[in-house]
Amino acid sequence: MTLRKAAVALTTALLLGAGALMGPPAHAETLRFATEGAFPPFNAVDDKGKPHGFDVDIAKALCAEMKAECELVVQDWDGLIPGLLAKKFDAIIASMSITEERQKSVLFSDPYYFNQFHFVGPKDRTFTLTKDGLKGLTVGAQRATVSAKWLEEHLGDAVSVKLYDTAEEAYLDLTSGRLDLMLNDTYPTYDWLKSPAATGYELKGESVIKDDKVGIALRPGDTALAASLNKALAAIIANGTYAEINARYFPFSLLARE
C-alpha cells in the first residue's frame, strides 16, 4: 500500500469510527415514536386515527431539531415497552414516568416534564384521604401506572382498587358512580375537569406524589440516541419552542417543580 493510500484508509477509518460514536447522520434518520393515544391532552387520536397532543408535538419538535424524519404510531399502554424491546419502534413518548422498575427494562431520556398525582372525585362529597378515612371505598386508576402501584402499595388493604386499560374508562366509571374516587396524573385530570362530562367533579386534597419525572423510553443500548434526544430537548427549551408547545395545552409550565 502506498503512503497516499494508507493515509486515505486511515482517514476513512477515523471518520467511520467517529460516525459510530455519533450515530447515523441526523438528516438520514427516521425516528419512530410510539404513544398511547388515550391520554389527552398529552396523547390522543382524531377521528382518522392520527395521534395528536403534547407528547406528539414534543416528538415532532425534537425530530425537527435533530433534522430527522418523524413517524408516530399508536400502541396500547400495556404493549408499549414490549413493542419497544421488540424493535417495532425506536422510542416511547407517552407521558411515561421514570421509575426504578421501568429502568430495569428501558433507558430513559432526561425528563421532558415533571408530573404530580391527585385524587379526583365528586364536589358534593368530602373525603378524609387517609387509609382509615377511605376504608371500604372503591378507588380507580389506569393499570400498570404509577397511580395503580401507589394505590396498591398504600391503600390496597383498605380500599377496593379497580384498574382500567385506559384513564378514559376510569373517568367513565367515576362519573357513572361505580368509583368513589380516582387517582390519576394531575395534568390530564386538570384537562378532563374542563370537559362537560366532569361537571360536579374536582381534585381532592394535596398531590400524593410530587416531582414525578416523565421521560422518553428507549432500548437499553441506545445511548447515542438518548444523547441526541437530550441535546435536542435542551435546544427546544432554550429557543422557546418548548414554551410555545406548553402554552397550547396549559397556562402553567410543565417544567416547574414543586
Stockholm file with secondary structure:
# STOCKHOLM 1.0

chainA/1-258         MTLRKAAVALTTALLLGAGALMGPPAHAETLRFATEGAFPPFNAVDDKGKPHGFDVDIAKALCAEMKAECELVVQDWDGLIPGLLAKKFDAIIASMSITEERQKSVLFSDPYYFNQFHFVGPKDRTFTLTKDGLKGLTVGAQRATVSAKWLEEHLGDAVSVKLYDTAEEAYLDLTSGRLDLMLNDTYPTYDWLKSPAATGYELKGESVIKDDKVGIALRPGDTALAASLNKALAAIIANGTYAEINARYFPFSLLARE
#=GR chainA/1-258 SS CCHHHHHHHHHHHHHHHHHHHHCSCGGGCEEEEEECSEETTTEEECTTSCEESHHHHHHHHHHHHHTCEEEEEECCGGGHHHHHHTTSSSEEEEEEECCHHHHTTCEECSCSEEEEEEEEEETTCCCCCSHHHHTTCEEEEETTSHHHHHHHHHTTTTSEEEEESSHHHHHHHHHTTSCSEEEEEHHHHHHHTTSGGGTTEEEEEEEEEEEEEEEEEECTTCHHHHHHHHHHHHHHHHTTHHHHHHHHHCSSCTTCCC
#=GC SS_cons         CCHHHHHHHHHHHHHHHHHHHHCSCGGGCEEEEEECSEETTTEEECTTSCEESHHHHHHHHHHHHHTCEEEEEECCGGGHHHHHHTTSSSEEEEEEECCHHHHTTCEECSCSEEEEEEEEEETTCCCCCSHHHHTTCEEEEETTSHHHHHHHHHTTTTSEEEEESSHHHHHHHHHTTSCSEEEEEHHHHHHHTTSGGGTTEEEEEEEEEEEEEEEEEECTTCHHHHHHHHHHHHHHHHTTHHHHHHHHHCSSCTTCCC
//
